[in-house]
């Protein structure tokens, strides 16, 4: 199912998801190369899969918050979802100096 969803997109959506993923690769210099490659792939996949959903959300937000009747194309949704997905993954996996990451705090084994 996911493969048919990815293949059915226009070439413009592929380019937009690639651009959103490149935004991450350029800005994430504090990750190892292998981590950047994995996060790039995740960003590209999420950008392709969520492009139409993100475009609909952006259209609804523009009409409700700004009063504009914009029809946001899936290309814009691909860029936004690809860039936002990896930023969210980066936020969830970074370790603050004192508290640890969100995953460490909520999923520690043996401690309560």
N, C-alpha and C positions, 0 to 999 in steps of 0.2 A: 504494500500500500504506500509506504513512504517513498519507495523508488519511483512509482508511477506519478506521485505528487511532484517530485523533484524534476522528472523528465518533462512534464507537461508545461513547464514555464517557458516564457518567451526568452530570447537571448538577452534582452534588455534587463530582465530580472536577474539573470545570472551575473551580468556585469555589475548591477547595483549591489547584489549580495557580496560579490568579490570586493567592491569598493568599501562596503561597510566592514568587511573583514580586514582589509588593508589598513583602515583607520586604527584598528586594534594593534596590528603588528607593528606599525610605526610608533605607536605610543607606549607599548609595553616593553620597555627595555630592561625592566627589573626581573623578568622571567627568563628561565633557561630556554635554549633554542627548541628543545623537544617539547616543552610546555607551550611555547608560542605556536608551534606547528599544530599541536592538538587543539588548542583554543581557536586557531584560525579555521581549522576544519569544522569545529563545532559551530563557530560563528557563521560560516558559509552555509552549513546545513540548516541552521535555525533561520537564517535570513531567507532562504528559499522556501522553507516550509511555512513560515509565519508571515510571509510578505502580504498576502491578501488580508489576513486578519488584522495586521498592524495598519494597513491602509484604511480599513473600515473603522478602526478605533480612532485614527487620526482625523478621518472625515467627521465622525461623531463629535470628537472633541472640538474641532473647529466650528462646527455648527452650534453646539451647546454653549461653549465658553466665549467664543468670539462673535457669534451670530453670522458667520460666513457659511455659505452653502458650497463648500469646496468638495470636489470629487478627487480625492487623493489616489493616484495610480499605484498599482502594486510595486512599481519600481521604487517609489519613495518608501513604501512599507518595508521593502527588502533592505534598503540602506539603514533605516532606523532600527529594524529588528536585529540585524546583524551586529550593529555597533552596540546596541543596548544589551543584547544577550551576553556578550563577552564581558561587558562592564559589570553586569550582575554576577556572572561567574567569578570575576576577579574580586568583587566585594565579598562574596561568600567564602572565598578560599584564602584571603589574606589574613595574616595573623597580627593583630595589634600587639604591642609590646607586653601588656599586662594580662589581657583577658584570653588570648588565643582566638582562633577563628570561630565562627558561628557553629560550624560542624563539630568542632572540638567541645564547645560548651554544651551543646544539646545532646551529643551522642557519645559521651564518655562511657566506657564500660567499667563497671565495678564501683563507680563513684556516684554519690547522690547528694 
